[in-house]
Amino acid sequence: MSSTSTIATAEALKKAQATRRAPKYPGLRVTCNGNQLVTQYVETRITDGGVFYPITPSTEGGEIYQQSYAQGELNVFGQQKIAIECEGEHAAQGGATAYSVAGRRTVNFTSGQGIVYAMEQYYHAPGKFSTMVLEVGARALTKHALNVHCGHGRAANGGSGNDPPEGQRAGSKPGHEHPGWHADDPLGAHVPGA
């Protein structure tokens, strides 16, 4: 191979490398879940404190927040944050409300069951003009046993196990099907005029 063809090949290679586009989203590629993304990359950076009770599936959010606190990481405003793990959902929501009423940016990590359990705490928080973020780990709510599986309702998980028999809405009696119910519609959408 001649030296001119070697130089031409090297120049072509340089040109090809120069014309490659930069990645659309530069940065480090990581595999993680929503708890890690929200907690590590958002909440630990913008809040002054996390007040929470570890309840599945949002436990990881509180753990990551505590780790950030333990490592002495500051938020984007250059302030140290606090991390408080409470003994229950009521205490967590009450503490988060109190910290936010004191003028601090606060986050509380909970789940669907946590909201239901501490419901009375959530009524008075907006009345006190608390400016807190409530991070909810989606978890299926069922009327029978405790459910620790994630879920976003009937459409996402293919049914909750509490679904009515085919062609029948919950609360209706056999033979008294809802007039807009179609058995072939998996979500049981009401179709006007049906």
N, C-alpha and C positions, 0 to 999 in steps of 0.2 A: 504494500500500500504506500502510495506516495505521500509526501509531507503535505502537499496541498489538499489532498482528499481528507487527511486526518484533521487539518485545520478547518476545512469546510464542515466536517462532521461535528467537530467541537463547537463551531459557531452556530450550527443548526440546533444543537442540543441546548446551548445557552439561550437562543431565541425562543425555543419551545418552552423552556423553564420560565422565561420572562413573561411569556404570554399567558401562562396559567393564571387563572383568576384566584384572587384571595378568597378564603372561605366566606360564605355569606354571613355566618355567625361565628366570629373568631372567639377563641377562649378555650377553656379546658372542657373536654367531653367527659361527662360523668354519668353514671347510672344511679339514679336515686328515686325516691318517691316524693309525693307532694308535701308530706310533713317536713322533709329535709329542705326542699326548695323554699317553702314559705318561711320556715323558721330560721334557717341558717343564712339565707340570702336576703330576707326582707325584715322579719320581725326583730331579729337581734341587732339590726342596723338602725331601725327607725324608732324603736320604743325605748322608754326609760325603765320599764319594769315588766316582768311577766309574773302573774299571779295565777296559779293553776292547780288542778288536782289531776293526778295521772289516771286517766280512764281510757280504755281501749276504744278506738284506734289512735287517739290523739296523744297518748303517753309520750311518744317519740318527740313531739313538738316541745314539751316541757323539758325532756332530757337534753335536747340540743340547746335550748335556751339556758339551762343550768350550766352546761359545758362552756358556753360562751362567757357566762358570768364568771365561772371558776378560772378561766384562762385570762381574765382581766380585759377582755375586748371592750372597747368603747363603741358607742353608737356613732352615727355620722355627725352628730353635734358635739362630739368630743367628750361626752359625759359617760360616767360609769353607770351601769344598769343594775337592777336588783332582780333576783329570782326567788320567788317564794312558792314552795310546794305546800299546799294546805291539806287539812285532814278530810275535806269533803267538798262537794260541789257548791254547797251554800257558802262556805267560808271563802272559796276561791272567787266566786262571783261577787260576794260582799267586799272582799279585799280589793279586787280589781276595780270595783266601782269607787271605793273610798280613795284609792290611789289616783284614779283619774279625776275625781272631783277636786283633789288637791292640786290639780293642774299638770299632772304627769301623763305622758303618752303610755298607755297600758295595753297589754294583750292578755287574754285568757284562752287557754287551749281546752276544748271540751269535745263532747260527742253529742249525738242526738239524744241518747239516754241521759246525759248530763244536763241538757237543757230541760228535759221533761222533769227530772228529779228536782232541780233548783228553780223551777218556773217562777215562784214568787219573788225571787231575787231579780229576775229580768224585768219585772213590771216597773220597779221603782228606779232602775238605773237611768232610763231616758228622762224621767221626770227630774232628775238631779243634774241633767245636762252633762252626763259623763261621756267623755270622748275616748272610748276604749274600743279595741278591736276584739271581736269574738271569733276565734278560729275554730271551726266546727269540723271534726273528722266525721265524715258521713258513715253512718252505721244504721243498718236496717232496724226499724222499730216494729216489733211484732207483739201481738196481744197474748201470746202464750208464754214460751220460755224466754230466758235471757238470750239475746242474740249478740254475738261479738263479731259477726261478719260484716264487712263493709257493704254498703248498698246505697242506691240512689233512687229507690222506688221500684215500682212494678215493671216499668219499661226496661230498666237496665239489668235487673237480675232475673228476668223471665218469670216473675211471680214470687210472692213472699211465702207461699205455703198457706196463706189465709185466703186465697182466691176463691171466689164462688164457683160452684159447679158450672160446667159448660152451659152457656146460654142464660145464666141467671146472675143477677146483680146481688151483691151482699145485702142482706136485709129483706130480700124479696122471697116470696114463697114459690115453690115449684108450681108452674102453671100460671104464675103472675109475673112473667118476665117483663123487664123494662121495655117500653115500646121502641126505644131507639137502640136497643142492644142487638148486636149482630154476633152470633157465635163464631163467625170466621174472622172477626176483628180481635186481635190479641190484646188490645188495650181497652176494648169495650167502649170505644168512643161513641158518643151520642151523635147520631146522624139526623139532622132536622128533616122532618117530613117522612121519616122511615116508619 
